[in-house]
């Protein structure tokens, strides 16, 4: 029974450590400038811009095809 309670305390202590690490990480992210965060998280920034531009360009493509096919020169 003693081992089980020690294990529970270790889990609770680990949760406290994880919460502290998360808080410290968020505080350090908040203290950095935008450029510093972009340099740190460059993969996330590239993925975000890539997905966003793909979605926007897909919608733009549908509009352009409809507009061009409606022109007398392309009918």
MDTraj code that builds the backbone (N, CA, C; nanometers):
import mdtraj as md
import numpy as np

residues = "UNK UNK UNK UNK UNK UNK UNK UNK UNK UNK UNK UNK UNK UNK UNK UNK UNK UNK UNK UNK UNK UNK UNK UNK UNK UNK UNK UNK UNK UNK UNK UNK UNK UNK UNK UNK UNK UNK UNK UNK UNK UNK UNK UNK UNK UNK UNK UNK UNK UNK UNK UNK UNK UNK UNK UNK UNK UNK UNK UNK UNK UNK UNK UNK UNK UNK UNK UNK UNK UNK UNK UNK UNK UNK UNK".split()
xyz = np.array([
    [0.0814, -0.1201, 0.0000],
    [0.0000, 0.0000, 0.0000],
    [0.0853, 0.1259, 0.0000],
    [0.2004, 0.1193, 0.0653],
    [0.2870, 0.2364, 0.0706],
    [0.3399, 0.2695, -0.0685],
    [0.3752, 0.1679, -0.1470],
    [0.4273, 0.1901, -0.2815],
    [0.3250, 0.2573, -0.3712],
    [0.1977, 0.2206, -0.3521],
    [0.0919, 0.2790, -0.4337],
    [0.0764, 0.4272, -0.4037],
    [0.0831, 0.4645, -0.2774],
    [0.0697, 0.6058, -0.2417],
    [0.1904, 0.6860, -0.2891],
    [0.3086, 0.6273, -0.2846],
    [0.4263, 0.6965, -0.3370],
    [0.4121, 0.7186, -0.4878],
    [0.3565, 0.6178, -0.5550],
    [0.3351, 0.6295, -0.6999],
    [0.2356, 0.7408, -0.7302],
    [0.1293, 0.7487, -0.6522],
    [0.0299, 0.8553, -0.6707],
    [0.0925, 0.9922, -0.6494],
    [0.1761, 1.0044, -0.5454],
    [0.2433, 1.1319, -0.5194],
    [0.3382, 1.1683, -0.6338],
    [0.4062, 1.0688, -0.6896],
    [0.4972, 1.0952, -0.8013],
    [0.4188, 1.1439, -0.9229],
    [0.3016, 1.0838, -0.9463],
    [0.2183, 1.1265, -1.0590],
    [0.1723, 1.2695, -1.0371],
    [0.1271, 1.2996, -0.9156],
    [0.0833, 1.4357, -0.8864],
    [0.1999, 1.5332, -0.8997],
    [0.3166, 1.4941, -0.8532],
    [0.4342, 1.5786, -0.8663],
    [0.4701, 1.6002, -1.0120],
    [0.4560, 1.4964, -1.0950],
    [0.4824, 1.5083, -1.2372],
    [0.3856, 1.6030, -1.3038],
    [0.2609, 1.5990, -1.2599],
    [0.1618, 1.6908, -1.3162],
    [0.1981, 1.8352, -1.2829],
    [0.2467, 1.8558, -1.1611],
    [0.2872, 1.9906, -1.1206],
    [0.4053, 2.0361, -1.2055],
    [0.5004, 1.9480, -1.2292],
    [0.6170, 1.9817, -1.3109],
    [0.5724, 2.0138, -1.4536],
    [0.4809, 1.9332, -1.5103],
    [0.4329, 1.9592, -1.6459],
    [0.3604, 2.0931, -1.6543],
    [0.2793, 2.1239, -1.5535],
    [0.2094, 2.2523, -1.5522],
    [0.3080, 2.3680, -1.5415],
    [0.4113, 2.3499, -1.4610],
    [0.5131, 2.4538, -1.4456],
    [0.5899, 2.4736, -1.5756],
    [0.6261, 2.3636, -1.6436],
    [0.6962, 2.3744, -1.7708],
    [0.6091, 2.4435, -1.8751],
    [0.4803, 2.4110, -1.8781],
    [0.3885, 2.4740, -1.9725],
    [0.3781, 2.6233, -1.9448],
    [0.3667, 2.6596, -1.8183],
    [0.3572, 2.8007, -1.7809],
    [0.4838, 2.8763, -1.8186],
    [0.5999, 2.8166, -1.7922],
    [0.7265, 2.8812, -1.8274],
    [0.7410, 2.8943, -1.9783],
    [0.6990, 2.7926, -2.0526],
    [0.7074, 2.7981, -2.1986],
    [0.6179, 2.9077, -2.2545],
    [0.4973, 2.9190, -2.2003],
    [0.4060, 3.0235, -2.2463],
    [0.4598, 3.1615, -2.2109],
    [0.5197, 3.1744, -2.0946],
    [0.5756, 3.3035, -2.0539],
    [0.6917, 3.3422, -2.1447],
    [0.7751, 3.2455, -2.1820],
    [0.8875, 3.2783, -2.2697],
    [0.8383, 3.3090, -2.4107],
    [0.7309, 3.2427, -2.4574],
    [0.6739, 3.2745, -2.5880],
    [0.6139, 3.4145, -2.5881],
    [0.5530, 3.4538, -2.4786],
    [0.4932, 3.5865, -2.4695],
    [0.5994, 3.6963, -2.4650],
    [0.7151, 3.6659, -2.4106],
    [0.8192, 3.7682, -2.3990],
    [0.8973, 3.7860, -2.5291],
    [0.8880, 3.6902, -2.6218],
    [0.9585, 3.7014, -2.7499],
    [0.8811, 3.7876, -2.8474],
    [0.9528, 3.8446, -2.9436],
    [0.8870, 3.9237, -3.0477],
    [0.8296, 3.8297, -3.1536],
    [0.7525, 3.8868, -3.2455],
    [0.6921, 3.8073, -3.3520],
    [0.7996, 3.7415, -3.4381],
    [0.9023, 3.8164, -3.4723],
    [1.0099, 3.7615, -3.5560],
    [1.0815, 3.6461, -3.4864],
    [1.1031, 3.6571, -3.3572],
    [1.1698, 3.5504, -3.2830],
    [1.0830, 3.4251, -3.2779],
    [0.9527, 3.4426, -3.2599],
    [0.8631, 3.3272, -3.2598],
    [0.8533, 3.2634, -3.3972],
    [0.8571, 3.3440, -3.5034],
    [0.8543, 3.2885, -3.6391],
    [0.9807, 3.2072, -3.6637],
    [1.0946, 3.2569, -3.6166],
    [1.2197, 3.1814, -3.6321],
    [1.2152, 3.0509, -3.5535],
    [1.1552, 3.0535, -3.4358],
    [1.1502, 2.9329, -3.3536],
    [1.0521, 2.8316, -3.4116],
    [0.9369, 2.8772, -3.4578],
    [0.8326, 2.7880, -3.5064],
    [0.8170, 2.7998, -3.6572],
    [0.9289, 2.8010, -3.7319],
    [0.9238, 2.8226, -3.8760],
    [0.8477, 2.7133, -3.9504],
    [0.8529, 2.5897, -3.9050],
    [0.7801, 2.4823, -3.9731],
    [0.6288, 2.5041, -3.9632],
    [0.5836, 2.5456, -3.8480],
    [0.4403, 2.5704, -3.8287],
    [0.3958, 2.6885, -3.9147],
    [0.4787, 2.7920, -3.9222],
    [0.4450, 2.9091, -4.0034],
    [0.4347, 2.8708, -4.1503],
    [0.5316, 2.7920, -4.2009],
    [0.5280, 2.7498, -4.3409],
    [0.4054, 2.6641, -4.3698],
    [0.3744, 2.5723, -4.2807],
    [0.2566, 2.4864, -4.3017],
    [0.1285, 2.5698, -4.3014],
    [0.1199, 2.6656, -4.2116],
    [0.0009, 2.7498, -4.2032],
    [-0.0175, 2.8322, -4.3292],
    [0.0899, 2.8968, -4.3754],
    [0.0800, 2.9757, -4.4978],
    [0.0510, 2.8873, -4.6188],
    [0.1109, 2.7709, -4.6237],
    [0.0871, 2.6802, -4.7350],
    [-0.0571, 2.6341, -4.7423],
    [-0.1118, 2.5907, -4.6300],
    [-0.2505, 2.5444, -4.6284],
    [-0.3484, 2.6589, -4.6545],
    [-0.3222, 2.7736, -4.5958],
    [-0.4103, 2.8883, -4.6155],
    [-0.4114, 2.9325, -4.7612],
    [-0.2940, 2.9417, -4.8223],
    [-0.2893, 2.9839, -4.9616],
    [-0.3518, 2.8795, -5.0527],
    [-0.3365, 2.7514, -5.0220],
    [-0.3999, 2.6476, -5.1037],
    [-0.5513, 2.6591, -5.0986],
    [-0.6057, 2.6816, -4.9817],
    [-0.7513, 2.6955, -4.9673],
    [-0.8008, 2.8192, -5.0398],
    [-0.7320, 2.9310, -5.0224],
    [-0.7747, 3.0550, -5.0874],
    [-0.7611, 3.0470, -5.2396],
    [-0.6528, 2.9892, -5.2871],
    [-0.6332, 2.9796, -5.4310],
    [-0.7307, 2.8818, -5.4960],
    [-0.7732, 2.7789, -5.4231],
    [-0.8734, 2.6869, -5.4765],
    [-1.0055, 2.7610, -5.4988],
    [-1.0461, 2.8427, -5.4046],
    [-1.1680, 2.9222, -5.4204],
    [-1.1534, 3.0255, -5.5298],
    [-1.0371, 3.0861, -5.5401],
    [-1.0116, 3.1857, -5.6436],
    [-1.0140, 3.1200, -5.7816],
    [-0.9620, 2.9977, -5.7907],
    [-0.9611, 2.9240, -5.9164],
    [-1.1033, 2.8991, -5.9657],
    [-1.1926, 2.8621, -5.8762],
    [-1.3321, 2.8390, -5.9155],
    [-1.3961, 2.9667, -5.9703],
    [-1.3676, 3.0790, -5.9117],
    [-1.4242, 3.2059, -5.9571],
    [-1.3675, 3.2430, -6.0942],
    [-1.2369, 3.2282, -6.1107],
    [-1.1721, 3.2645, -6.2373],
    [-1.2232, 3.1764, -6.3513],
    [-1.2344, 3.0469, -6.3290],
    [-1.2812, 2.9572, -6.4349],
    [-1.4234, 2.9940, -6.4759],
    [-1.5075, 3.0249, -6.3785],
    [-1.6443, 3.0656, -6.4099],
    [-1.6503, 3.1973, -6.4848],
    [-1.5663, 3.2887, -6.4469],
    [-1.5641, 3.4200, -6.5121],
    [-1.5095, 3.4107, -6.6546],
    [-1.4018, 3.3380, -6.6725],
    [-1.3389, 3.3251, -6.8040],
    [-1.4311, 3.2500, -6.8992],
    [-1.4968, 3.1447, -6.8514],
    [-1.5858, 3.0694, -6.9403],
    [-1.7095, 3.1491, -6.9773],
    [-1.7394, 3.2541, -6.9036],
    [-1.8528, 3.3399, -6.9367],
    [-1.8195, 3.4493, -7.0351],
    [-1.6905, 3.4703, -7.0643],
    [-1.6498, 3.5732, -7.1604],
    [-1.6776, 3.5268, -7.3028],
    [-1.7201, 3.6186, -7.3892],
    [-1.7514, 3.5796, -7.5282],
    [-1.6301, 3.5221, -7.6029],
    [-1.5105, 3.5687, -7.5727],
    [-1.3914, 3.5187, -7.6426],
    [-1.3643, 3.3713, -7.6140],
    [-1.4088, 3.3228, -7.4988],
    [-1.3779, 3.1850, -7.4593],
    [-1.4999, 3.0929, -7.4689],
    [-1.6052, 3.1349, -7.5313],
    [-1.7237, 3.0489, -7.5414],
    [-1.7197, 2.9653, -7.6657],
])
top = md.Topology()
chain = top.add_chain()
for i, resn in enumerate(residues, 1):
    res = top.add_residue(resn, chain, resSeq=i)
    for name in ("N", "CA", "C"):
        top.add_atom(name, md.element.get_by_symbol(name[0]), res)
traj = md.Trajectory(xyz[None], top)
